[in-house]
């Protein structure tokens, strides 16, 4: 009954599109005005379409938004898209936390596949540490909500972030851009386009250099934290003689060194907390760490896409390669006594190759379809060193190889005018071969060790069904049902065989209805969507006992149901002024969650809300005298699932002399919400906040130059991005930048 009521209520919102469109038709006798909306073309269905023609809830951030002053990586865009959270994970500086419609993951280790996939130039990025690097030279970012496994493949349980970089232009051109900002922010971006050479080849080269001194201080070392140094290059080569064949090669390299994060540690009653310097206890911009944490990352790779028009459709091939190395070192307990304690170093190297071959039929037929084959393989190794306490060290050597292949098809039929019926499916097969070696040392003497050579495979068929009805070119409604799947895996943090896994796949059944409308002579764009996502066998972390310490271990812990809606509106009464707003609502709850989540192990005595028998803890197959006691945890909040959120922005442009003056302002609202998901402790909650940003720009004749003065977080709000703890250690909170100002200058010729 609740589901029927929810979908019915959203249907009322969807149905509003039809009468509004009728009002638009009544105004047809009015004089035609210029279309204020530039046509936004997306590839969400593996063919180029207007965003208003795609029966998927999708947001597009174009190059102007992505390149807005102060935006450096994808987390800078947080708050612009309803029901999407883009933040840092916190504990490890090169790991993002991306949530779509209340479902998130932020595990820093490489064998924890993300729940939101990232695609760059058609190539799936398997390693989460490769997805929060500097964004530059971006044409657009498409954020697709809900499972997208039919056409976008692996790990699309919650949605997909599809990034497309810019292509070489037809004309010769040089662009340069420099930024100076708060906390030593310096950035240079330069791009050269060759133009079309010999009616066949066009090339592009882009460089990006960024330095940022950081906004936090380590009072122990005296150095700045949350600092970044970036060097990056991207090149592209396009072949196109105007015939049936074209091909584009994109290659890139990036090196990013980050110092941080800066944990703000809360008092949990541990007497060692009292030994922290007083100046850090009440100041979220100061931290006490015995060394400067680091995350040094280097990556390179590329994509090669070719298209051949065969007369009755297009055959496309996409080949991809990525290589990644990183070295991170962090303090995971937040204390300076005893020393060391939970000092963790991770040394990683990995590579991935992928290929996709697909056929796209002509779209002007009663029935059209997309069909294809996909293969992806990645292999990686990681060495972990954990200085657990002054006398104890654990080492682990990890290696994994993954192979995935899939076959997919999606067809659209138009039995009557305005009606489109779509059906699609993807068969996926995933195999993982995993080896682990783990050793524990006390006072230099090996006290425990084990090694394992494991493998597992999973397969699943995930369908999608969509019904779409178009009232006119300016108004459509749709309803869809889709299933999502994410393969199982192994735990890299396990120091005993009992904690390694494998764990099983997780699944989602997703229902969505929506409407997309352009109203009042296309002065107003209004898109709405309502959804219910039912998750089962959710993969998430719980705390289990390891050989010397508690360990955060991924397992299948729960079932959850997330329902909500989102509405987006853009009002553009003229070419000079636009007003954008969005609002989102989430009702996210666990429907089944019976597990021991507090990280404290003791006797088998009954506990409040106990939902299963106490289980003896085994260490290398032997009971250690303590127990895990599962309790009903359905009262916990899902992580990064704010109930209400929204944003509003305004842009105004007017001629001034030979150029143009531009003003922009936006406000981004989120309520209080849990960032951890395994406890109701207030320390894990991010406070309610409205973040204000603004800029003023002057553009020269023919857009040859532009200068922008910008401000971010104008009220200087203290905004937490995340919080973590390891077993019984204090909660460590991590904060976003304070108020920042800067100036950005660009020139083109």
C-alpha positions as CSV (number, residue, x, y, z in Angstrom):
1,X,0.0,0.0,0.0
2,X,2.8,2.4,0.8
3,X,4.5,1.8,-2.5
4,X,1.2,2.3,-4.4
5,X,0.6,5.6,-2.5
6,X,4.1,6.8,-3.1
7,X,4.1,6.1,-6.9
8,X,0.6,7.6,-7.1
9,X,1.7,10.8,-5.3
10,X,4.6,11.2,-7.7
11,X,2.3,10.5,-10.7
12,X,0.3,13.6,-9.7
13,X,3.5,15.6,-10.0
14,X,4.3,14.0,-13.3
15,X,0.8,14.6,-14.6
16,X,1.2,18.4,-14.0
17,X,3.3,18.4,-17.2
18,X,0.2,17.8,-19.4
19,X,-2.0,20.7,-18.3
20,X,1.0,23.0,-18.2
21,X,1.7,22.0,-21.8
22,X,-1.9,22.7,-22.6
23,X,-1.4,26.3,-21.4
24,X,1.6,26.5,-23.6
25,X,-0.4,25.4,-26.6
26,X,-3.0,28.1,-25.9
27,X,-0.3,30.7,-26.2
28,X,0.7,29.5,-29.7
29,X,-0.7,32.6,-31.3
30,X,1.9,34.7,-29.5
31,X,5.0,35.9,-31.3
32,X,7.7,33.3,-31.4
33,X,10.7,34.2,-29.3
34,X,14.2,32.9,-29.5
35,X,14.8,29.6,-27.9
36,X,16.6,30.4,-24.6
37,X,17.7,26.8,-24.1
38,X,20.8,25.5,-25.9
39,X,20.2,21.9,-26.9
40,X,22.0,19.7,-24.4
41,X,23.1,16.5,-26.2
42,X,23.9,13.4,-24.1
43,X,24.9,9.8,-24.7
44,X,23.0,8.2,-21.9
45,X,21.5,5.6,-24.2
46,X,24.7,5.1,-26.3
47,X,23.5,7.4,-29.0
48,X,23.4,11.2,-29.2
49,X,20.1,12.5,-28.0
50,X,18.7,15.7,-26.5
51,X,18.6,15.4,-22.7
52,X,14.8,16.0,-22.8
53,X,14.3,12.9,-25.0
54,X,16.0,10.5,-22.6
55,X,13.6,8.6,-20.2
56,X,16.2,8.6,-17.5
57,X,16.7,11.0,-14.6
58,X,19.9,12.6,-15.7
59,X,21.8,15.8,-14.9
60,X,24.4,17.4,-17.1
61,X,27.1,19.8,-16.0
62,X,28.6,21.4,-19.0
63,X,32.1,22.8,-19.5
64,X,31.1,26.2,-18.2
65,X,29.9,24.8,-14.9
66,X,32.7,22.3,-14.5
67,X,35.3,25.0,-15.3
68,X,33.7,27.6,-12.9
69,X,36.2,29.4,-10.8
70,X,37.4,27.4,-7.9
71,X,36.2,24.0,-9.2
72,X,39.1,21.5,-9.2
73,X,37.7,18.0,-8.9
74,X,34.3,16.4,-9.0
75,X,33.6,17.1,-5.3
76,X,33.6,20.8,-6.1
77,X,30.3,20.2,-7.8
78,X,28.6,18.9,-4.7
79,X,25.1,20.3,-4.1
80,X,24.3,21.2,-7.7
81,X,22.5,18.0,-8.6
82,X,19.4,16.8,-6.6
83,X,19.9,13.6,-4.6
84,X,23.6,13.4,-5.5
85,X,26.4,13.8,-2.9
86,X,29.9,14.4,-4.1
87,X,32.4,14.6,-1.2
88,X,35.7,13.3,0.0
89,X,35.9,10.1,2.0
90,X,38.0,11.9,4.5
91,X,40.3,9.3,6.0
92,X,42.3,8.8,2.8
93,X,42.8,12.0,0.8
94,X,42.6,10.5,-2.7
95,X,39.3,8.7,-2.2
96,X,35.9,10.3,-3.0
97,X,32.5,9.5,-1.5
98,X,29.8,9.5,-4.2
99,X,26.2,8.9,-3.3
100,X,23.3,8.8,-5.7
101,X,19.8,8.6,-4.3
102,X,21.0,7.6,-0.8
103,X,23.3,4.8,-1.8
104,X,27.0,5.3,-1.4
105,X,30.4,3.7,-0.9
106,X,33.7,5.1,0.2
107,X,36.0,2.2,0.8
108,X,39.6,3.3,0.0
109,X,40.8,-0.2,-0.9
110,X,40.9,-1.4,-4.5
111,X,39.0,-4.6,-4.1
112,X,36.0,-2.7,-2.9
113,X,34.2,-2.0,-6.1
114,X,32.2,1.3,-6.1
115,X,28.4,1.4,-6.2
116,X,28.5,4.3,-8.6
117,X,30.6,3.7,-11.7
118,X,32.8,6.3,-13.3
119,X,33.2,6.3,-17.1
120,X,35.7,8.6,-18.8
121,X,35.6,8.9,-22.6
122,X,33.8,5.6,-22.8
123,X,36.2,3.7,-20.5
124,X,35.2,2.3,-17.1
125,X,37.5,3.3,-14.3
126,X,37.9,0.4,-11.9
127,X,40.0,1.9,-9.1
128,X,38.2,4.4,-6.9
129,X,41.4,6.3,-6.2
130,X,41.4,7.3,-9.9
131,X,38.0,9.0,-9.8
132,X,38.7,12.1,-7.6
133,X,41.6,13.6,-9.6
134,X,41.7,17.0,-11.1
135,X,39.0,17.8,-13.7
136,X,40.3,19.9,-16.6
137,X,39.5,20.1,-20.3
138,X,36.0,18.7,-19.7
139,X,33.2,19.0,-22.3
140,X,30.5,17.7,-19.9
141,X,29.7,15.5,-17.0
142,X,26.5,13.4,-17.2
143,X,25.1,12.0,-13.9
144,X,22.7,9.2,-14.5
145,X,20.6,8.1,-11.6
146,X,19.5,4.6,-10.9
147,X,21.0,1.3,-12.1
148,X,22.5,1.7,-15.6
149,X,23.9,-1.7,-16.0
150,X,22.3,-2.5,-19.4
151,X,24.3,0.0,-21.3
152,X,27.1,1.1,-18.9
153,X,28.1,-2.2,-17.5
154,X,29.9,-2.8,-14.2
155,X,29.1,-1.5,-10.8
156,X,26.1,0.8,-11.7
157,X,24.1,-0.2,-8.7
158,X,23.2,3.4,-7.8
159,X,24.1,5.3,-10.9
160,X,26.8,6.4,-13.3
161,X,29.0,9.4,-13.7
162,X,29.9,9.7,-17.4
163,X,32.7,12.2,-18.1
164,X,33.5,13.3,-21.6
165,X,36.6,15.4,-22.3
166,X,36.8,18.0,-25.0
167,X,37.6,17.0,-28.6
168,X,40.0,18.7,-31.1
169,X,38.3,21.6,-32.9
170,X,38.0,22.3,-36.6
171,X,39.9,25.6,-36.3
172,X,43.3,26.5,-34.9
173,X,43.1,28.0,-31.5
174,X,45.1,28.6,-28.3
175,X,43.5,29.0,-24.8
176,X,45.2,29.9,-21.6
177,X,43.8,30.3,-18.1
178,X,45.3,31.2,-14.8
179,X,43.8,31.2,-11.3
180,X,45.1,32.8,-8.1
181,X,43.2,32.1,-4.9
182,X,43.2,31.7,-1.1
183,X,45.6,29.4,0.7
184,X,48.2,29.7,-2.0
185,X,46.0,28.4,-4.8
186,X,47.8,28.8,-8.1
187,X,46.6,27.1,-11.3
188,X,47.5,27.3,-15.0
189,X,45.6,25.5,-17.8
190,X,46.7,25.8,-21.4
191,X,45.3,24.2,-24.6
192,X,46.4,24.2,-28.2
193,X,44.2,23.0,-31.0
194,X,45.7,22.4,-34.4
195,X,42.5,22.7,-36.4
196,X,41.7,20.3,-39.2
197,X,44.9,19.4,-41.1
198,X,44.5,18.2,-44.7
199,X,40.8,17.7,-44.2
200,X,41.5,14.6,-42.1
201,X,43.5,15.1,-38.8
202,X,42.8,17.4,-35.9
203,X,44.9,17.4,-32.7
204,X,44.7,18.9,-29.3
205,X,47.1,19.2,-26.3
206,X,46.2,20.4,-22.9
207,X,48.3,21.0,-19.8
208,X,47.1,21.5,-16.2
209,X,49.4,22.7,-13.3
210,X,48.0,23.4,-9.8
211,X,49.4,24.2,-6.5
212,X,47.4,24.6,-3.3
213,X,49.1,25.2,0.1
214,X,46.1,23.8,2.2
215,X,43.7,25.3,4.7
216,X,44.7,23.2,7.8
217,X,47.7,23.1,10.0
218,X,49.5,20.1,11.6
219,X,50.6,21.6,15.0
220,X,53.1,18.8,15.6
221,X,55.1,19.2,12.4
222,X,54.2,22.9,11.7
223,X,53.2,22.1,8.1
224,X,50.0,22.7,6.1
225,X,47.5,19.9,5.5
226,X,44.9,19.5,2.8
227,X,47.5,20.7,0.4
228,X,47.8,19.5,-3.2
229,X,50.2,19.6,-6.1
230,X,49.1,18.5,-9.6
231,X,50.8,18.1,-13.0
232,X,48.7,16.8,-15.8
233,X,48.7,16.5,-19.6
234,X,46.0,15.3,-22.0
235,X,46.3,14.9,-25.8
236,X,43.7,14.0,-28.4
237,X,43.9,13.0,-32.1
238,X,40.9,12.9,-34.3
239,X,40.6,11.4,-37.8
240,X,37.5,12.4,-39.8
241,X,37.4,13.0,-43.6
242,X,33.6,13.6,-43.5
243,X,33.0,10.0,-44.7
244,X,31.5,7.0,-42.9
245,X,34.5,6.4,-40.7
246,X,35.9,8.5,-37.8
247,X,38.3,7.7,-35.0
248,X,39.5,9.5,-31.9
249,X,42.4,8.7,-29.6
250,X,42.7,10.4,-26.2
251,X,45.7,9.9,-23.9
252,X,46.5,11.5,-20.6
253,X,48.9,11.5,-17.7
254,X,48.4,13.0,-14.2
255,X,50.5,13.2,-11.0
256,X,48.9,14.4,-7.9
257,X,50.5,14.7,-4.5
258,X,48.3,15.5,-1.5
259,X,49.3,16.2,2.1
260,X,46.5,15.4,4.5
261,X,43.8,15.0,5.7
262,X,43.6,16.9,8.9
263,X,41.5,14.9,11.4
264,X,39.4,16.7,14.1
265,X,39.3,14.1,16.9
266,X,36.4,14.0,19.3
267,X,36.6,13.1,23.0
268,X,35.4,9.5,23.5
269,X,36.6,9.2,27.1
270,X,40.0,7.8,26.2
271,X,42.5,9.3,28.6
272,X,44.9,9.6,25.6
273,X,42.6,12.2,24.1
274,X,43.4,14.5,26.9
275,X,47.1,14.4,25.8
276,X,46.2,16.1,22.5
277,X,47.3,19.8,22.3
278,X,44.6,22.1,23.6
279,X,44.7,24.2,20.4
280,X,43.4,21.4,18.3
281,X,40.5,20.3,20.5
282,X,38.2,23.1,19.6
283,X,39.6,24.1,16.2
284,X,38.6,22.1,13.1
285,X,41.3,23.7,11.1
286,X,44.1,22.4,13.2
287,X,45.2,18.8,13.7
288,X,47.8,16.9,15.8
289,X,49.4,14.2,13.8
290,X,52.9,12.8,14.5
291,X,53.7,12.9,10.8
292,X,52.1,14.6,7.7
293,X,49.7,12.1,6.1
294,X,50.1,11.7,2.3
295,X,48.4,10.4,-0.8
296,X,50.6,10.5,-3.8
297,X,49.0,9.3,-7.0
298,X,50.2,8.9,-10.6
299,X,48.0,7.6,-13.4
300,X,48.1,7.4,-17.2
301,X,46.1,5.8,-19.9
302,X,43.6,6.6,-22.7
303,X,40.7,5.6,-24.9
304,X,40.4,4.9,-28.6
305,X,37.0,5.2,-30.1
306,X,36.2,4.4,-33.7
307,X,32.8,4.6,-35.5
308,X,31.8,3.2,-38.9
309,X,28.5,4.1,-40.6
310,X,27.6,0.9,-42.4
311,X,24.5,2.4,-44.1
312,X,22.0,0.7,-41.9
313,X,23.5,1.8,-38.6
314,X,26.8,2.5,-36.9
315,X,29.4,0.1,-35.5
316,X,31.5,1.5,-32.7
317,X,34.6,0.1,-31.0
318,X,36.0,1.5,-27.8
319,X,39.4,0.4,-26.4
320,X,40.6,1.6,-23.0
321,X,43.7,1.3,-20.8
322,X,44.4,2.7,-17.4
323,X,47.5,2.5,-15.1
324,X,47.5,3.7,-11.6
325,X,50.0,3.8,-8.7
326,X,49.6,5.4,-5.3
327,X,51.3,5.6,-2.0
328,X,49.3,6.6,1.1
329,X,50.2,6.9,4.7
330,X,47.7,7.9,7.4
331,X,47.0,8.0,11.1
332,X,43.8,6.1,11.6
333,X,43.4,6.5,15.4
334,X,43.6,10.3,15.7
335,X,45.8,10.2,18.8
336,X,49.4,11.0,19.5
337,X,49.8,8.6,22.4
338,X,50.7,5.7,22.3
339,X,52.9,6.1,19.2
340,X,52.7,4.6,16.8
341,X,49.1,3.4,16.7
342,X,47.2,2.5,13.6
343,X,49.8,4.1,11.4
344,X,48.7,2.7,8.0
345,X,50.7,2.7,4.7
346,X,49.3,1.4,1.4
347,X,51.5,0.9,-1.6
348,X,49.5,0.1,-4.8
349,X,50.0,-0.5,-8.5
350,X,47.4,-1.6,-11.0
351,X,46.3,-1.6,-14.6
352,X,43.1,-2.1,-16.5
353,X,42.2,-2.9,-20.1
354,X,38.8,-2.9,-21.6
355,X,37.0,-3.2,-25.0
356,X,33.5,-2.7,-26.2
357,X,32.0,-3.4,-29.6
358,X,28.5,-2.2,-30.2
359,X,26.0,-1.7,-33.0
360,X,23.5,1.2,-33.0
361,X,20.7,1.0,-35.5
362,X,19.2,4.1,-37.1
363,X,16.8,5.9,-34.8
364,X,14.3,7.0,-37.4
365,X,12.7,3.5,-37.7
366,X,9.7,2.0,-35.9
367,X,12.1,-0.2,-34.0
368,X,15.7,0.7,-33.2
369,X,18.2,-1.0,-30.9
370,X,21.6,-1.0,-29.4
371,X,23.5,-4.3,-29.0
372,X,27.1,-5.0,-28.0
373,X,29.8,-7.0,-26.4
374,X,32.0,-5.9,-23.5
375,X,35.2,-7.1,-21.9
376,X,37.2,-5.7,-19.0
377,X,40.2,-7.0,-17.1
378,X,42.2,-5.4,-14.3
379,X,45.1,-6.6,-12.1
380,X,46.6,-5.0,-9.1
381,X,48.9,-5.5,-6.1
382,X,49.0,-3.7,-2.8
383,X,51.3,-3.9,0.2
384,X,49.8,-2.8,3.5
385,X,51.9,-2.0,6.6
386,X,50.0,-1.3,9.8
387,X,51.9,-0.1,12.9
388,X,49.1,-1.3,15.2
389,X,50.8,-0.1,18.4
390,X,54.3,0.4,19.7
391,X,55.0,-3.3,19.8
392,X,52.8,-4.8,17.1
393,X,53.0,-4.6,13.3
394,X,50.9,-6.3,10.7
395,X,51.9,-6.8,7.0
396,X,49.9,-7.9,4.1
397,X,50.6,-8.6,0.4
398,X,47.6,-8.5,-1.8
399,X,47.1,-9.4,-5.5
400,X,43.9,-9.6,-7.5
401,X,43.0,-10.2,-11.1
402,X,39.5,-9.5,-12.3
403,X,37.9,-10.5,-15.6
404,X,34.5,-9.4,-16.7
405,X,32.5,-9.9,-19.9
406,X,29.0,-9.0,-20.9
407,X,26.6,-9.0,-23.8
408,X,23.8,-6.4,-23.9
409,X,20.9,-5.2,-26.0
410,X,18.3,-2.5,-25.7
411,X,15.4,-2.1,-28.2
412,X,12.8,0.7,-28.6
413,X,9.5,0.2,-30.4
414,X,7.0,2.9,-31.3
415,X,3.6,1.1,-31.9
416,X,1.6,4.3,-32.1
417,X,2.4,8.0,-32.4
418,X,4.0,9.4,-29.2
419,X,4.4,6.0,-27.5
420,X,7.8,4.3,-27.1
421,X,8.2,0.9,-25.4
422,X,11.8,-0.1,-24.5
423,X,13.2,-3.4,-23.3
424,X,16.8,-4.2,-22.6
425,X,19.0,-6.7,-20.8
426,X,22.6,-7.4,-19.9
427,X,24.2,-10.7,-19.1
428,X,27.3,-10.1,-16.9
429,X,30.0,-12.5,-15.7
430,X,32.6,-11.5,-13.2
431,X,35.6,-13.6,-12.0
432,X,38.1,-12.6,-9.4
433,X,41.4,-14.4,-8.5
434,X,42.7,-13.1,-5.2
435,X,45.9,-14.0,-3.2
436,X,46.7,-12.7,0.2
437,X,49.6,-13.1,2.6
438,X,49.3,-11.7,6.1
439,X,51.8,-11.6,9.0
440,X,51.8,-10.2,12.5
441,X,54.9,-9.3,14.5
442,X,55.2,-8.5,18.2
443,X,58.5,-7.0,19.3
444,X,59.9,-8.1,15.9
445,X,58.9,-11.7,16.4
446,X,56.4,-13.3,14.0
447,X,53.4,-14.4,16.0
448,X,50.9,-15.2,13.3
449,X,50.7,-15.6,9.6
450,X,48.5,-17.1,6.9
451,X,48.3,-17.1,3.1
452,X,45.5,-17.9,0.8
453,X,44.9,-18.3,-2.9
454,X,41.2,-17.7,-3.6
455,X,38.9,-17.3,-6.5
456,X,35.2,-16.8,-7.1
457,X,32.9,-15.9,-9.9
458,X,29.4,-14.5,-10.3
459,X,26.9,-14.1,-13.2
460,X,23.6,-12.2,-13.5
461,X,21.0,-11.1,-16.0
462,X,19.8,-7.6,-15.4
463,X,16.8,-6.4,-17.4
464,X,15.3,-2.9,-18.0
465,X,11.8,-2.0,-19.1
466,X,10.6,1.5,-20.0
467,X,7.3,3.0,-21.2
468,X,7.5,6.6,-22.6
469,X,4.7,8.8,-23.9
470,X,5.3,12.1,-25.6
471,X,2.5,14.6,-25.7
472,X,4.5,16.9,-28.0
473,X,8.1,17.7,-28.7
474,X,8.1,19.7,-25.5
475,X,6.5,17.3,-23.0
476,X,7.0,13.6,-22.2
477,X,6.3,11.2,-19.3
478,X,7.9,7.9,-18.6
479,X,7.9,4.9,-16.2
480,X,10.7,2.3,-15.9
481,X,11.7,-0.8,-14.0
482,X,15.3,-2.0,-13.9
483,X,17.5,-4.3,-11.9
484,X,21.0,-3.7,-10.8
485,X,23.8,-6.0,-9.8
486,X,27.3,-5.6,-8.3
487,X,29.6,-8.6,-8.1
488,X,31.0,-10.0,-4.8
489,X,34.6,-9.7,-3.7
490,X,37.3,-10.2,-1.1
491,X,38.5,-8.1,1.9
492,X,42.0,-6.6,1.7
493,X,41.9,-5.6,5.4
494,X,41.5,-9.2,6.7
495,X,44.4,-10.4,8.8
496,X,42.8,-13.8,9.5
497,X,41.2,-16.3,7.0
498,X,37.8,-15.8,8.7
499,X,37.7,-12.1,7.5
500,X,38.9,-12.4,3.9
501,X,35.7,-13.6,2.3
502,X,34.4,-13.9,-0.4
503,X,31.2,-11.9,0.1
504,X,28.3,-12.2,-2.2
505,X,26.9,-9.8,-4.9
506,X,24.3,-7.1,-4.0
507,X,21.2,-6.3,-6.0
508,X,18.6,-3.6,-6.5
509,X,15.1,-3.5,-8.0
510,X,14.4,0.1,-9.1
511,X,11.1,1.7,-10.0
512,X,10.9,5.2,-11.5
513,X,8.3,7.5,-13.0
514,X,9.1,11.0,-14.3
515,X,8.3,13.8,-16.7
516,X,10.4,16.2,-18.8
517,X,8.8,19.4,-20.1
518,X,9.7,22.6,-21.8
519,X,6.9,25.1,-21.1
520,X,5.8,28.6,-22.1
521,X,7.6,28.9,-25.4
522,X,10.5,27.1,-23.8
523,X,11.0,29.8,-21.1
524,X,10.6,27.2,-18.3
525,X,12.2,23.7,-18.2
526,X,10.6,21.5,-15.5
527,X,11.7,17.9,-14.9
528,X,10.4,15.7,-12.1
529,X,11.0,12.1,-11.1
530,X,9.9,9.8,-8.3
531,X,11.5,6.5,-7.5
532,X,11.6,3.4,-5.2
533,X,14.9,1.4,-4.9
534,X,14.8,-1.9,-3.1
535,X,18.3,-3.2,-2.2
536,X,19.1,-6.7,-0.9
537,X,22.3,-8.4,0.2
538,X,23.8,-5.0,0.7
539,X,27.6,-5.0,0.8
540,X,28.8,-2.8,3.7
541,X,31.5,-2.7,6.3
542,X,31.2,-4.0,9.9
543,X,33.9,-4.3,12.5
544,X,35.3,-7.7,13.2
545,X,38.1,-8.9,15.4
546,X,41.4,-9.5,13.6
547,X,44.6,-11.0,14.7
548,X,45.7,-8.0,16.8
549,X,43.0,-5.4,16.4
550,X,39.5,-4.7,15.2
551,X,39.1,-4.6,11.4
552,X,36.5,-3.0,9.1
553,X,35.4,-5.9,7.0
554,X,33.0,-5.8,4.0
555,X,30.2,-8.4,4.1
556,X,26.5,-8.7,3.0
557,X,24.7,-7.2,6.0
558,X,21.3,-5.8,5.1
559,X,18.4,-5.0,3.0
560,X,17.2,-1.4,2.4
561,X,14.4,0.5,0.7
562,X,15.0,4.1,-0.5
563,X,12.2,6.1,-2.0
564,X,12.1,9.7,-3.0
565,X,11.6,12.4,-5.6
566,X,13.5,15.2,-7.2
567,X,12.4,18.2,-9.2
568,X,14.6,20.5,-11.3
569,X,13.5,23.8,-12.9
570,X,15.3,26.3,-15.1
571,X,13.6,29.7,-15.9
572,X,15.1,31.7,-18.7
573,X,12.9,34.7,-19.6
574,X,15.7,36.1,-21.8
575,X,19.1,35.4,-23.0
576,X,20.5,37.6,-20.2
577,X,18.9,36.1,-17.1
578,X,18.4,32.6,-15.9
579,X,17.2,31.1,-12.6
580,X,17.7,27.5,-11.7
581,X,16.4,25.5,-8.7
582,X,16.1,22.0,-7.6
583,X,14.7,20.1,-4.6
584,X,15.1,16.5,-3.5
585,X,13.6,14.2,-0.9
586,X,14.8,10.8,0.4
587,X,13.2,8.3,2.7
588,X,16.0,5.8,3.2
589,X,15.7,3.0,5.7
590,X,17.0,-0.5,6.4
591,X,14.4,-3.2,6.2
592,X,16.7,-6.0,7.5
593,X,19.9,-5.5,9.3
594,X,21.0,-8.0,11.9
595,X,24.7,-7.6,12.7
596,X,27.3,-6.7,15.3
597,X,28.3,-3.2,14.3
598,X,29.7,-1.5,17.4
599,X,33.3,-3.0,17.2
600,X,33.3,-4.0,20.8
601,X,33.6,-7.7,21.5
602,X,33.1,-9.5,24.9
603,X,30.9,-12.1,26.5
604,X,27.9,-13.9,25.1
605,X,25.6,-12.2,27.5
606,X,22.3,-11.1,26.0
607,X,22.1,-7.5,24.6
608,X,19.2,-5.2,23.9
609,X,17.8,-5.6,20.4
610,X,19.7,-8.9,20.0
611,X,18.4,-10.6,16.8
612,X,20.5,-13.8,16.6
613,X,22.7,-16.1,18.7
614,X,26.1,-15.0,19.9
615,X,28.9,-16.3,17.7
616,X,32.4,-17.3,19.0
617,X,35.2,-15.2,17.4
618,X,37.7,-17.5,15.7
619,X,41.3,-16.4,15.2
620,X,43.0,-18.6,12.6
621,X,40.3,-21.3,13.3
622,X,40.6,-21.1,17.1
623,X,38.1,-19.4,19.6
624,X,39.7,-16.5,21.4
625,X,37.1,-16.4,24.2
626,X,35.1,-13.4,22.9
627,X,31.8,-13.2,20.9
628,X,30.0,-11.2,18.3
629,X,26.5,-10.5,19.3
630,X,24.2,-9.5,16.4
631,X,21.6,-6.8,17.2
632,X,18.7,-5.4,15.2
633,X,20.3,-2.4,13.5
634,X,17.4,-1.3,11.3
635,X,17.2,1.9,13.4
636,X,20.5,3.1,11.9
637,X,20.5,5.8,9.3
638,X,21.9,5.0,5.9
639,X,25.1,7.0,5.3
640,X,25.0,10.1,3.1
641,X,21.3,10.0,2.5
642,X,20.0,13.5,3.5
643,X,16.2,13.7,3.8
644,X,15.8,17.0,2.1
645,X,18.3,18.9,-0.1
646,X,18.2,21.5,-2.8
647,X,19.9,24.4,-4.5
648,X,19.1,27.6,-6.3
649,X,21.3,29.7,-8.6
650,X,20.9,32.8,-10.6
651,X,22.9,34.1,-13.6
652,X,22.7,37.6,-15.2
653,X,24.6,38.9,-18.2
654,X,24.5,42.4,-19.7
655,X,26.6,44.3,-22.3
656,X,29.1,46.7,-20.9
657,X,31.2,48.7,-23.3
658,X,32.6,46.4,-25.9
659,X,32.2,43.3,-23.7
660,X,29.9,41.8,-21.2
661,X,29.3,41.8,-17.4
662,X,28.2,38.5,-15.7
663,X,27.0,37.9,-12.2
664,X,26.4,34.5,-10.6
665,X,25.3,33.3,-7.2
666,X,24.1,30.0,-5.8
667,X,23.0,28.6,-2.5
668,X,23.2,24.8,-1.7
669,X,21.3,23.4,1.2
670,X,21.7,20.1,3.0
671,X,20.1,19.1,6.3
672,X,21.7,17.2,9.2
673,X,22.6,13.7,8.1
674,X,24.8,10.7,9.0
675,X,28.1,10.3,7.1
676,X,29.1,6.9,8.6
677,X,26.0,4.8,8.7
678,X,27.2,2.4,11.4
679,X,26.3,4.4,14.5
680,X,23.9,7.0,15.7
681,X,26.6,8.9,17.6
682,X,26.2,12.7,16.9
683,X,29.9,12.9,15.9
684,X,29.2,11.1,12.6
685,X,26.5,13.6,11.6
686,X,27.1,16.6,9.3
687,X,25.2,19.6,10.5
688,X,22.5,21.4,8.5
689,X,24.1,24.0,6.3
690,X,23.5,26.5,3.4
691,X,26.7,27.1,1.4
692,X,26.8,30.4,-0.6
693,X,29.0,31.0,-3.6
694,X,29.2,33.9,-6.1
695,X,31.3,35.4,-8.8
696,X,31.4,38.4,-11.0
697,X,33.0,38.3,-14.5
698,X,34.0,40.6,-17.3
699,X,34.2,39.2,-20.9
700,X,35.9,40.9,-23.7
701,X,34.8,41.3,-27.3
702,X,34.2,38.0,-29.2
703,X,34.9,36.1,-25.9
704,X,38.7,36.6,-26.5
705,X,39.3,37.2,-22.8
706,X,37.5,36.9,-19.5
707,X,38.3,37.8,-15.9
708,X,36.3,36.4,-13.0
709,X,36.4,37.3,-9.3
710,X,34.9,34.5,-7.2
711,X,34.1,33.6,-3.6
712,X,33.2,30.2,-2.2
713,X,31.6,29.3,1.1
714,X,31.0,33.0,1.7
715,X,29.6,32.6,5.2
716,X,32.8,30.6,6.2
717,X,30.7,27.7,7.4
718,X,32.4,24.7,9.0
719,X,31.2,21.9,6.8
720,X,32.1,18.3,7.6
721,X,32.6,16.0,4.7
722,X,32.8,12.7,6.6
723,X,33.7,11.0,9.9
724,X,35.3,7.6,10.7
725,X,36.5,5.5,13.5
726,X,38.5,2.2,13.8
727,X,37.0,0.0,16.4
728,X,37.1,1.7,19.8
729,X,39.2,4.6,18.7
730,X,37.8,8.2,18.9
731,X,35.8,9.6,16.0
732,X,37.8,11.6,13.5
733,X,36.0,14.3,11.5
734,X,37.2,15.8,8.3
735,X,36.2,19.3,7.1
736,X,35.8,21.0,3.8
737,X,37.6,24.3,2.9
738,X,36.6,27.5,4.7
739,X,35.7,30.7,2.9
740,X,37.9,31.2,-0.2
741,X,38.4,34.1,-2.7
742,X,40.2,34.2,-6.0
743,X,40.6,35.7,-9.4
744,X,40.6,33.7,-12.7
745,X,41.8,35.1,-16.1
746,X,41.5,33.4,-19.4
747,X,42.4,34.3,-22.9
748,X,41.7,32.7,-26.3
749,X,43.1,33.4,-29.8
